[in-house]
Amino acid sequence: MELTLDEDQLAELIAKKVIPAIMPKLETIAKEYQRDDDIVTQKYLYDNIFHCTASEFSGKYLSDESFPRMRKKGQLKFSKRAVNRWIDENQVTY
C-alpha cells in the first residue's frame, strides 16, 4: 500500500507534531524576555547610561525621532532593552 501526500498535507502532519513539542520552550523564552526588561526614567538614562546632563540628553537623544520611548501614566519612560538596542544600532566608531 502506497501512501501519497501533497506538500500541504505533509506540512500539516509535521506541524501537528512539532508545534506542541516546541511551544512550552517558546513560551518560557518569551516570558523570560518580557520579564528581564526594565522600564526606566529619563534621569536614570542620563545619570547611568549616557553620563550626561538632562539638557544634553534632551538635545542629543530625545530630539532624535528614532530614540525609543513610551508614555506610562502620562510620564515619559524608556525600555532599557530598547535603549541598549538603539545604542548598538546607532553607535559610531571613529
C-alpha positions in Angstrom: 0.0 0.0 0.0 1.5 3.3 -1.1 0.8 6.5 0.8 0.9 9.7 -1.1 0.7 13.2 0.4 1.0 16.6 -1.2 3.2 19.3 0.3 0.4 20.9 2.3 -0.7 17.6 3.8 2.9 16.7 4.7 3.5 20.2 6.3 0.3 19.8 8.3 1.3 16.4 9.7 4.8 17.7 10.6 3.3 20.9 12.2 0.9 18.8 14.4 3.9 17.0 15.9 6.5 19.9 16.0 4.4 22.8 17.3 3.2 21.0 20.5 6.8 19.9 21.2 8.4 23.4 20.9 5.6 25.6 22.4 6.5 25.1 26.0 10.1 26.2 25.4 9.0 29.2 23.2 6.6 30.3 26.0 9.4 30.1 28.6 11.7 32.1 26.4 9.0 34.7 25.8 8.3 35.1 29.5 12.0 35.5 30.3 12.4 38.0 27.6 9.5 40.1 28.8 10.5 39.8 32.5 14.1 40.9 32.0 13.3 44.3 30.7 13.5 47.3 33.0 11.4 50.4 32.4 13.5 53.4 33.4 13.2 57.2 33.7 14.9 59.9 31.7 17.0 60.7 34.8 18.2 57.1 35.1 19.3 57.2 31.4 21.3 60.4 31.6 22.8 59.5 35.0 23.6 55.9 34.4 23.7 55.1 30.7 24.7 58.3 28.9 26.6 60.0 31.7 25.4 63.5 30.7 23.2 66.3 31.9 19.5 66.5 31.4 19.8 69.2 28.8 22.5 67.2 26.9 20.3 64.1 27.0 17.3 66.1 25.7 19.3 67.8 22.9 21.3 64.7 21.7 18.9 61.8 22.3 15.3 62.9 22.9 15.4 65.1 19.9 16.1 62.1 17.7 12.8 60.6 16.5 14.3 57.1 16.4 15.1 57.1 20.1 12.8 54.6 21.8 10.3 56.0 24.3 6.9 55.4 25.7 4.3 57.1 27.9 3.2 55.3 31.0 0.6 57.0 33.1 1.4 60.3 31.4 5.1 60.0 32.2 7.9 59.6 29.6 9.5 56.2 30.2 12.1 54.1 28.5 12.7 50.4 27.9 16.2 49.7 29.0 16.5 46.8 26.4 15.2 49.1 23.6 17.6 51.9 24.6 20.5 49.4 24.6 19.5 48.1 21.2 19.2 51.7 19.9 22.7 52.4 21.2 24.1 49.3 19.4 22.4 50.2 16.1 23.4 53.9 16.2 26.9 53.7 17.6 29.5 55.4 15.6 33.1 54.2 15.8 35.9 56.6 14.9 
